[in-house]
Amino acid sequence: MSGLRGLYAITPDQIDATAVASAIAGGARMIQYRDKTADPARHLDRALALVAACRAAGVPLIINDDPALAAAVGADGVHLGREDGAIAAARDLLGPGAVIGVSCYDRLDLAQAAQAQGADYVAFGSFFPSSTKPGAVRADPDLLRRARRCIRLPLVAIGGITPENGAALIAAGADLLAVVSGVFGGPDPAAAARAYARLFDPPMP
């Protein structure tokens, strides 16, 4: 995970591999499969399709909330929320090379604990109002500055991020911007992803 920067595209419910491939073509550096509606059999089918699409592009696929599904489809890792089990249990199931990310909301202490327990990245947010999680706890960009001083892992920012407000989060210390509807909510995921990816381009001399 070290050195990974850029757009972390998170799927909405009912996603298909074509849209994910389009986001990758636009510059997404990592994909998370998140689907709160599908039945287990459909979850498995979609996850397998996304693994194939991501592997063909050389982009990691992370499974939201479900280490067992990540293991079943050979995904690159799992993202754990507050109720999704321990990092150690996910590591035992997925192996030493898996990417394990952890939601830390607005709490630096959770990020410090996740780092000590072997996480590969930590995620903070919501930084802005989010249509995906309208009731999510809000985080301040200063949290990224404080985390940057004591967390050695990549920092992920999430929640209502747009191409217009994302640059400030990168300047505050975010390595990856996690986006759902900003990428997949319109007709052209590639163009949407490209707008976020450009935020990580070095400034012109």
Secondary structure as a PSIPRED ss2 file (coil, helix, strand):
# PSIPRED VFORMAT (PSIPRED V4.0)

   1 M C   1.000  0.000  0.000
   2 S C   1.000  0.000  0.000
   3 G C   1.000  0.000  0.000
   4 L C   1.000  0.000  0.000
   5 R C   1.000  0.000  0.000
   6 G E   0.000  0.000  1.000
   7 L E   0.000  0.000  1.000
   8 Y E   0.000  0.000  1.000
   9 A E   0.000  0.000  1.000
  10 I E   0.000  0.000  1.000
  11 T C   1.000  0.000  0.000
  12 P C   1.000  0.000  0.000
  13 D C   1.000  0.000  0.000
  14 Q C   1.000  0.000  0.000
  15 I C   1.000  0.000  0.000
  16 D C   1.000  0.000  0.000
  17 A H   0.000  1.000  0.000
  18 T H   0.000  1.000  0.000
  19 A H   0.000  1.000  0.000
  20 V H   0.000  1.000  0.000
  21 A H   0.000  1.000  0.000
  22 S H   0.000  1.000  0.000
  23 A H   0.000  1.000  0.000
  24 I H   0.000  1.000  0.000
  25 A H   0.000  1.000  0.000
  26 G H   0.000  1.000  0.000
  27 G C   1.000  0.000  0.000
  28 A E   0.000  0.000  1.000
  29 R E   0.000  0.000  1.000
  30 M E   0.000  0.000  1.000
  31 I E   0.000  0.000  1.000
  32 Q E   0.000  0.000  1.000
  33 Y E   0.000  0.000  1.000
  34 R C   1.000  0.000  0.000
  35 D C   1.000  0.000  0.000
  36 K C   1.000  0.000  0.000
  37 T C   1.000  0.000  0.000
  38 A C   1.000  0.000  0.000
  39 D C   1.000  0.000  0.000
  40 P H   0.000  1.000  0.000
  41 A H   0.000  1.000  0.000
  42 R H   0.000  1.000  0.000
  43 H H   0.000  1.000  0.000
  44 L H   0.000  1.000  0.000
  45 D H   0.000  1.000  0.000
  46 R H   0.000  1.000  0.000
  47 A H   0.000  1.000  0.000
  48 L H   0.000  1.000  0.000
  49 A H   0.000  1.000  0.000
  50 L H   0.000  1.000  0.000
  51 V H   0.000  1.000  0.000
  52 A H   0.000  1.000  0.000
  53 A H   0.000  1.000  0.000
  54 C H   0.000  1.000  0.000
  55 R H   0.000  1.000  0.000
  56 A H   0.000  1.000  0.000
  57 A H   0.000  1.000  0.000
  58 G C   1.000  0.000  0.000
  59 V C   1.000  0.000  0.000
  60 P C   1.000  0.000  0.000
  61 L E   0.000  0.000  1.000
  62 I E   0.000  0.000  1.000
  63 I E   0.000  0.000  1.000
  64 N E   0.000  0.000  1.000
  65 D C   1.000  0.000  0.000
  66 D C   1.000  0.000  0.000
  67 P H   0.000  1.000  0.000
  68 A H   0.000  1.000  0.000
  69 L H   0.000  1.000  0.000
  70 A H   0.000  1.000  0.000
  71 A H   0.000  1.000  0.000
  72 A H   0.000  1.000  0.000
  73 V H   0.000  1.000  0.000
  74 G C   1.000  0.000  0.000
  75 A C   1.000  0.000  0.000
  76 D C   1.000  0.000  0.000
  77 G E   0.000  0.000  1.000
  78 V E   0.000  0.000  1.000
  79 H E   0.000  0.000  1.000
  80 L E   0.000  0.000  1.000
  81 G C   1.000  0.000  0.000
  82 R C   1.000  0.000  0.000
  83 E C   1.000  0.000  0.000
  84 D C   1.000  0.000  0.000
  85 G C   1.000  0.000  0.000
  86 A C   1.000  0.000  0.000
  87 I H   0.000  1.000  0.000
  88 A H   0.000  1.000  0.000
  89 A H   0.000  1.000  0.000
  90 A H   0.000  1.000  0.000
  91 R H   0.000  1.000  0.000
  92 D H   0.000  1.000  0.000
  93 L H   0.000  1.000  0.000
  94 L H   0.000  1.000  0.000
  95 G C   1.000  0.000  0.000
  96 P C   1.000  0.000  0.000
  97 G C   1.000  0.000  0.000
  98 A C   1.000  0.000  0.000
  99 V E   0.000  0.000  1.000
 100 I E   0.000  0.000  1.000
 101 G E   0.000  0.000  1.000
 102 V E   0.000  0.000  1.000
 103 S E   0.000  0.000  1.000
 104 C E   0.000  0.000  1.000
 105 Y E   0.000  0.000  1.000
 106 D C   1.000  0.000  0.000
 107 R C   1.000  0.000  0.000
 108 L H   0.000  1.000  0.000
 109 D H   0.000  1.000  0.000
 110 L H   0.000  1.000  0.000
 111 A H   0.000  1.000  0.000
 112 Q H   0.000  1.000  0.000
 113 A H   0.000  1.000  0.000
 114 A H   0.000  1.000  0.000
 115 Q H   0.000  1.000  0.000
 116 A H   0.000  1.000  0.000
 117 Q C   1.000  0.000  0.000
 118 G C   1.000  0.000  0.000
 119 A C   1.000  0.000  0.000
 120 D C   1.000  0.000  0.000
 121 Y E   0.000  0.000  1.000
 122 V E   0.000  0.000  1.000
 123 A E   0.000  0.000  1.000
 124 F E   0.000  0.000  1.000
 125 G E   0.000  0.000  1.000
 126 S C   1.000  0.000  0.000
 127 F C   1.000  0.000  0.000
 128 F C   1.000  0.000  0.000
 129 P C   1.000  0.000  0.000
 130 S C   1.000  0.000  0.000
 131 S C   1.000  0.000  0.000
 132 T C   1.000  0.000  0.000
 133 K C   1.000  0.000  0.000
 134 P C   1.000  0.000  0.000
 135 G C   1.000  0.000  0.000
 136 A C   1.000  0.000  0.000
 137 V C   1.000  0.000  0.000
 138 R C   1.000  0.000  0.000
 139 A C   1.000  0.000  0.000
 140 D C   1.000  0.000  0.000
 141 P C   1.000  0.000  0.000
 142 D H   0.000  1.000  0.000
 143 L H   0.000  1.000  0.000
 144 L H   0.000  1.000  0.000
 145 R H   0.000  1.000  0.000
 146 R H   0.000  1.000  0.000
 147 A H   0.000  1.000  0.000
 148 R H   0.000  1.000  0.000
 149 R H   0.000  1.000  0.000
 150 C H   0.000  1.000  0.000
 151 I C   1.000  0.000  0.000
 152 R C   1.000  0.000  0.000
 153 L C   1.000  0.000  0.000
 154 P C   1.000  0.000  0.000
 155 L E   0.000  0.000  1.000
 156 V E   0.000  0.000  1.000
 157 A E   0.000  0.000  1.000
 158 I E   0.000  0.000  1.000
 159 G C   1.000  0.000  0.000
 160 G C   1.000  0.000  0.000
 161 I C   1.000  0.000  0.000
 162 T C   1.000  0.000  0.000
 163 P C   1.000  0.000  0.000
 164 E C   1.000  0.000  0.000
 165 N C   1.000  0.000  0.000
 166 G H   0.000  1.000  0.000
 167 A H   0.000  1.000  0.000
 168 A H   0.000  1.000  0.000
 169 L H   0.000  1.000  0.000
 170 I H   0.000  1.000  0.000
 171 A H   0.000  1.000  0.000
 172 A H   0.000  1.000  0.000
 173 G C   1.000  0.000  0.000
 174 A C   1.000  0.000  0.000
 175 D C   1.000  0.000  0.000
 176 L E   0.000  0.000  1.000
 177 L E   0.000  0.000  1.000
 178 A E   0.000  0.000  1.000
 179 V E   0.000  0.000  1.000
 180 V C   1.000  0.000  0.000
 181 S H   0.000  1.000  0.000
 182 G H   0.000  1.000  0.000
 183 V H   0.000  1.000  0.000
 184 F H   0.000  1.000  0.000
 185 G C   1.000  0.000  0.000
 186 G C   1.000  0.000  0.000
 187 P C   1.000  0.000  0.000
 188 D C   1.000  0.000  0.000
 189 P H   0.000  1.000  0.000
 190 A H   0.000  1.000  0.000
 191 A H   0.000  1.000  0.000
 192 A H   0.000  1.000  0.000
 193 A H   0.000  1.000  0.000
 194 R H   0.000  1.000  0.000
 195 A H   0.000  1.000  0.000
 196 Y H   0.000  1.000  0.000
 197 A H   0.000  1.000  0.000
 198 R H   0.000  1.000  0.000
 199 L H   0.000  1.000  0.000
 200 F H   0.000  1.000  0.000
 201 D C   1.000  0.000  0.000
 202 P C   1.000  0.000  0.000
 203 P C   1.000  0.000  0.000
 204 M C   1.000  0.000  0.000
 205 P C   1.000  0.000  0.000
